[in-house]
Amino acid sequence: MVNTSSQHRLLTAEELPHSDDTPVDNELQNFIPNLLLNILLDIWSARPDWFFGVDMAVYHDQEKPAIVPDGFLAVGVPRYTGDGGRLSYLIWQENNVVPILVLEVVSHKYNGEYEDKLESYQQLGVLYYVVYNFFAGRRGRHKKRQPIQVYKLVNNKYELLTGNPVWMPEIELGIGCESHNYADWEREWVFWYDENGKRFLTEREKIAVAEAAMLQMSQEKEQERQAKEQERQAKEKLAAYLRSIGINPEDIT
């Protein structure tokens, strides 16, 4: 729960640390949240009421250290708050809107994503907690886990949902993982999906689809031009033949 005791002045983002100063030890902890953010910027381009933070401090109690997820989504808050943007996410400055989804990417150094962090987000009241673990099913304690696990808060307790992708009706998005070439890196990535389980495309893919459609249109126009040219040549050849045998083509309807 959010603690904003009235006995103290509410601090601003400028007065609080902006991160936990802990460097990521896995490229994916930057790549994956930013991939999700970039896709959201496209599919929710017309929506002004959401914010997706990457490696940003989330404060729910100004007297306690911030929580710093790899990524989080808040719905019902302004997309932009000014030219400088947010330094951190202070729940008491966001009309007490708790992030609706939090993402943690398990790194080479395991950091309690299935225990301590799960408990923290559960207490905070985050509706969906998503853990992506490349090592799931591959080694040690992770062997019995799935690469992506989505937990939903039900009666103040997290329940593990099944499926890949998992549909989240409250935000009208699905989340899951699949193999794909992103940023010229062929591996498993985390994506957003629609209600039918269809993956939302990356910007590069949309450009490629648009270019393919333009090429197809150009080819169809060229084929049409060639067909008309062949028809014209055939008519001219027939007219020449008719003249050679003494018939005026214009006399033939």
Secondary structure, DSSP 8 states (H G I E B T S, - for coil): --B--TTS----GGGS-SS-----SSTHHHHHHHHHHHHHHHHTTT--SEEEEES--EESBTTS--B--SEEEEESS-S--STT--SSEEGGGTTT---SEEEEE--SS---TTTHHHHHHHHHT-SEEEEE-TTTTTSGGGTTS-SEEEEEEETTEEEEE-SSSEEETTTTEEEEEEEEEETTEEEEEEEEE-TTS-B---HHHHHHHHHHHHHHHHHHHHHHHHHHHHHHHHHHHHHHHHHHTT--GGG--
